[in-house]
Amino acid sequence: MIALLLAAIGLYGVVAQGVLHRTRELAVRSALGATPKGLVSLVIGDGMRIAGVGAVVGVVAGAVALKLLQSQFDGVLVGDARGAAVAVAVGVVCVAMVGACWVPARRAGRMNPGEALRCD
């Protein structure tokens, strides 16, 4: 649980920083007619794309590491890493990513485009 909390805090920081760097772009989108709901779904979609790529890379790296451990040590079986446990871990991290994306996404949806464009 502590590792998940730390991962969620880290994900929040990365996503919030990304939204901060995209303030001008999001303000222009808003000024051109993007709805707050559209901006929220854009930010969450981008975050979930990152989570999806990370999940795929993590599962592949885990499988490779498991094969390496199996070849190096006796008693490590490929069946030791249960598919359900990996699926639950990926699901929990994806849910944490949605939670980490939610606050910056809502902030992006509520911004005033005129103030956001004037602040730079």
C-alpha contacts under 8 A as a table, 3 or more apart, distances in Angstrom:
res1	aa1	res2	aa2	distance
1	M	4	L	5.04
1	M	5	L	6.15
2	I	5	L	5.01
2	I	6	L	6.17
3	A	6	L	5.09
3	A	7	A	6.03
4	L	7	A	4.96
4	L	8	A	6.06
4	L	93	V	7.43
4	L	96	A	7.71
5	L	8	A	5.11
5	L	9	I	6.19
6	L	9	I	5.08
6	L	10	G	6.15
7	A	10	G	5.06
7	A	11	L	6.03
7	A	96	A	7.93
8	A	11	L	5.00
8	A	12	Y	6.00
8	A	93	V	7.91
8	A	96	A	5.52
8	A	97	M	6.64
8	A	99	G	7.71
8	A	100	A	6.00
9	I	12	Y	5.06
9	I	13	G	6.25
9	I	100	A	7.23
10	G	13	G	5.09
10	G	14	V	6.29
11	L	14	V	5.16
11	L	15	V	6.09
11	L	97	M	6.45
11	L	100	A	5.91
11	L	101	C	7.92
12	Y	15	V	5.21
12	Y	16	A	5.85
12	Y	97	M	7.63
12	Y	100	A	4.33
12	Y	101	C	6.36
12	Y	104	P	7.95
13	G	16	A	5.15
13	G	17	Q	6.04
14	V	17	Q	5.21
14	V	18	G	6.19
15	V	18	G	4.98
15	V	19	V	6.18
15	V	47	G	6.87
15	V	100	A	7.21
15	V	101	C	6.19
15	V	104	P	7.02
16	A	19	V	5.13
16	A	20	L	6.14
16	A	101	C	7.62
16	A	104	P	5.30
17	Q	20	L	4.97
17	Q	21	H	6.26
18	G	21	H	5.15
18	G	22	R	6.26
19	V	22	R	4.95
19	V	23	T	6.12
19	V	43	V	7.48
19	V	104	P	6.57
19	V	105	A	7.68
19	V	108	A	7.21
20	L	23	T	5.25
21	H	24	R	7.65
22	R	25	E	5.22
22	R	26	L	6.08
23	T	26	L	5.16
23	T	27	A	5.97
23	T	108	A	7.53
23	T	116	A	6.65
24	R	27	A	5.03
24	R	28	V	6.19
24	R	116	A	6.47
24	R	117	L	5.91
25	E	28	V	5.18
25	E	29	R	6.22
26	L	29	R	4.99
26	L	30	S	6.09
26	L	39	L	7.17
26	L	108	A	7.10
26	L	113	P	7.95
27	A	30	S	4.97
27	A	31	A	6.04
27	A	111	M	7.46
27	A	112	N	7.29
27	A	113	P	4.38
27	A	114	G	7.49
27	A	116	A	6.06
27	A	117	L	6.49
28	V	31	A	4.95
28	V	32	L	6.09
28	V	113	P	6.77
28	V	117	L	7.75
29	R	32	L	5.13
29	R	33	G	6.47
29	R	34	A	5.42
30	S	33	G	5.23
30	S	34	A	4.52
30	S	35	T	6.52
30	S	36	P	7.55
30	S	39	L	7.73
30	S	113	P	6.17
31	A	34	A	7.07
31	A	113	P	5.84
31	A	114	G	7.88
34	A	38	G	6.07
34	A	39	L	6.73
35	T	38	G	5.01
35	T	39	L	6.37
35	T	109	G	7.57
36	P	39	L	5.09
36	P	40	V	6.17
36	P	108	A	7.65
36	P	109	G	4.12
36	P	110	R	6.50
37	K	40	V	5.10
37	K	41	S	6.17
37	K	109	G	6.62
38	G	41	S	5.14
38	G	42	L	6.06
38	G	109	G	7.87
39	L	42	L	4.96
39	L	43	V	6.27
39	L	105	A	7.06
39	L	108	A	6.64
39	L	109	G	5.42
40	V	43	V	5.32
40	V	44	I	6.14
40	V	102	W	7.76
40	V	105	A	4.63
40	V	106	R	5.93
40	V	108	A	6.81
40	V	109	G	5.61
41	S	44	I	5.09
41	S	45	G	5.74
41	S	105	A	7.61
42	L	45	G	5.08
42	L	46	D	6.18
43	V	46	D	5.20
43	V	47	G	6.27
43	V	101	C	7.02
43	V	104	P	7.89
43	V	105	A	5.47
44	I	47	G	5.03
44	I	48	M	6.09
44	I	98	V	6.68
44	I	101	C	5.54
44	I	102	W	6.89
44	I	105	A	6.51
45	G	48	M	5.08
45	G	49	R	6.16
46	D	49	R	5.12
46	D	50	I	6.46
47	G	50	I	5.15
47	G	51	A	6.28
47	G	97	M	6.90
47	G	98	V	7.49
47	G	101	C	6.38
48	M	51	A	4.80
48	M	52	G	5.97
48	M	94	C	7.19
48	M	97	M	6.85
48	M	98	V	7.07
49	R	52	G	5.04
49	R	53	V	6.25
50	I	53	V	5.29
50	I	54	G	6.11
51	A	54	G	4.99
51	A	55	A	5.98
51	A	93	V	7.76
51	A	94	C	6.18
51	A	97	M	6.79
52	G	55	A	5.03
52	G	56	V	6.24
52	G	94	C	7.76
53	V	56	V	5.22
53	V	57	V	6.14
54	G	57	V	5.14
54	G	58	G	5.88
55	A	58	G	5.02
55	A	59	V	6.06
55	A	90	V	6.16
56	V	59	V	5.26
56	V	60	V	6.17
57	V	60	V	5.23
57	V	61	A	5.97
58	G	61	A	5.08
58	G	62	G	5.90
59	V	62	G	5.01
59	V	63	A	6.15
59	V	86	V	7.63
60	V	63	A	5.12
60	V	64	V	6.24
61	A	64	V	5.10
61	A	65	A	6.04
62	G	65	A	5.02
62	G	66	L	6.02
63	A	66	L	5.04
63	A	67	K	6.28
64	V	67	K	5.16
64	V	68	L	6.23
65	A	68	L	4.96
65	A	69	L	6.10
66	L	69	L	5.04
66	L	70	Q	6.03
66	L	78	V	6.67
67	K	70	Q	4.99
67	K	71	S	6.24
67	K	78	V	7.08
68	L	71	S	5.19
68	L	72	Q	6.24
69	L	72	Q	5.08
69	L	73	F	5.86
69	L	76	V	6.76
70	Q	73	F	5.59
70	Q	74	D	6.82
70	Q	75	G	7.54
70	Q	76	V	5.07
70	Q	77	L	6.14
70	Q	78	V	7.06
71	S	74	D	7.67
73	F	76	V	6.28
76	V	80	D	7.01
77	L	80	D	5.34
78	V	81	A	6.29
79	G	82	R	6.20
81	A	85	A	7.31
81	A	86	V	7.47
82	R	85	A	5.34
82	R	86	V	6.57
83	G	86	V	5.18
83	G	87	A	6.15
84	A	87	A	4.99
84	A	88	V	6.08
85	A	88	V	5.11
85	A	89	A	6.13
86	V	89	A	5.09
86	V	90	V	6.17
87	A	90	V	5.17
87	A	91	G	6.05
88	V	91	G	4.97
88	V	92	V	6.03
89	A	92	V	5.17
89	A	93	V	6.23
90	V	93	V	5.22
90	V	94	C	6.16
91	G	94	C	5.06
91	G	95	V	6.18
92	V	95	V	5.10
92	V	96	A	6.13
93	V	96	A	4.91
93	V	97	M	6.12
94	C	97	M	4.90
94	C	98	V	6.35
95	V	98	V	5.12
95	V	99	G	6.34
96	A	99	G	5.03
96	A	100	A	6.03
97	M	100	A	4.86
97	M	101	C	6.00
98	V	101	C	5.07
98	V	102	W	6.06
99	G	102	W	5.21
99	G	103	V	7.51
100	A	103	V	6.68
100	A	104	P	7.80
101	C	104	P	5.79
101	C	105	A	5.89
102	W	105	A	5.10
102	W	106	R	6.08
103	V	106	R	5.22
103	V	107	R	6.22
104	P	107	R	4.98
104	P	108	A	6.11
105	A	108	A	5.04
105	A	109	G	6.18
106	R	109	G	4.94
106	R	110	R	6.26
107	R	110	R	5.24
107	R	111	M	6.32
108	A	111	M	5.45
111	M	115	E	7.97
111	M	116	A	7.08
112	N	115	E	5.55
112	N	116	A	6.18
113	P	116	A	5.03
113	P	117	L	6.06
114	G	117	L	5.31
114	G	118	R	6.19
115	E	118	R	5.08
115	E	119	C	6.09
116	A	119	C	5.43
116	A	120	D	7.54
117	L	120	D	6.38
